[in-house]
Amino acid sequence: MNAPEKPKSKVEVTQIGNALGVVLPEDVLAALKVAEGDQLSIVETPDGIELRPYDATFEEQMAIAREVMRRYYNTLKKLAE
């Protein structure tokens, strides 16, 4: 079993207008390779929430995959048996 990871940085949730947000430290932005104006994807994983640079091509491919899985749910379920 892996030891729990130590947090890289600690951020505080703060009021931003009518919403809540966090300010990411420079080292986190550098690790993500993002800058002001870039977009991030929020991904839920078995280990928690991950921030990733937004990839429009990947998001488009995932939307197509979700539609195929929705449309052919019963067929895919049968094939998985």
C-alpha positions in Angstrom: 0.0 0.0 0.0 1.3 3.4 -0.9 1.9 6.1 1.7 -0.5 9.1 1.5 1.0 11.9 -0.6 1.8 15.1 1.2 0.0 18.2 -0.2 2.1 20.2 -2.7 0.4 23.5 -1.6 -2.3 24.7 0.6 -4.8 27.2 -0.8 -7.7 29.0 0.8 -11.3 29.1 -0.6 -12.2 32.8 -0.9 -15.2 34.9 -2.1 -14.8 36.1 -5.7 -17.8 38.1 -6.6 -20.9 35.9 -6.2 -18.8 32.7 -6.4 -16.1 30.9 -4.4 -12.6 30.3 -5.8 -9.0 29.6 -5.0 -5.8 31.4 -6.1 -3.2 28.9 -7.4 0.4 29.5 -6.4 3.0 30.1 -9.1 4.6 26.7 -8.6 1.3 25.0 -9.2 0.7 27.0 -12.3 4.2 26.2 -13.5 3.6 22.5 -12.9 0.3 22.7 -14.9 2.1 24.7 -17.6 -0.8 27.3 -17.6 -0.9 31.0 -17.4 -3.5 33.7 -17.0 -6.4 33.2 -19.5 -5.7 29.4 -20.0 -8.5 27.0 -19.1 -8.3 24.0 -16.8 -10.3 20.8 -16.7 -11.6 19.5 -13.4 -11.5 15.7 -13.3 -12.9 13.5 -10.6 -10.7 10.4 -10.1 -10.8 7.5 -7.6 -8.0 9.4 -5.7 -9.9 12.8 -5.6 -10.2 15.9 -7.8 -7.4 16.7 -10.3 -6.8 19.9 -12.2 -5.5 19.4 -15.8 -4.8 21.8 -18.6 -7.9 21.9 -20.8 -7.5 20.0 -24.0 -10.4 20.8 -26.5 -9.5 17.8 -28.8 -9.7 15.4 -25.9 -13.0 16.9 -24.6 -14.4 16.5 -28.1 -13.3 12.9 -28.3 -14.8 12.2 -24.9 -18.1 13.7 -25.9 -18.2 11.4 -28.9 -17.3 8.4 -26.8 -20.0 9.2 -24.2 -22.6 9.5 -27.0 -21.5 6.1 -28.5 -21.7 4.5 -25.0 -25.1 6.0 -24.4 -26.5 4.9 -27.8 -25.0 1.4 -27.7 -25.3 0.8 -23.9 -27.1 -2.6 -24.2 -24.7 -3.8 -26.9 -21.6 -2.8 -25.0 -23.1 -4.4 -21.8 -23.6 -7.7 -23.7 -20.1 -7.6 -25.1 -18.7 -7.1 -21.6 -20.2 -10.4 -20.4 
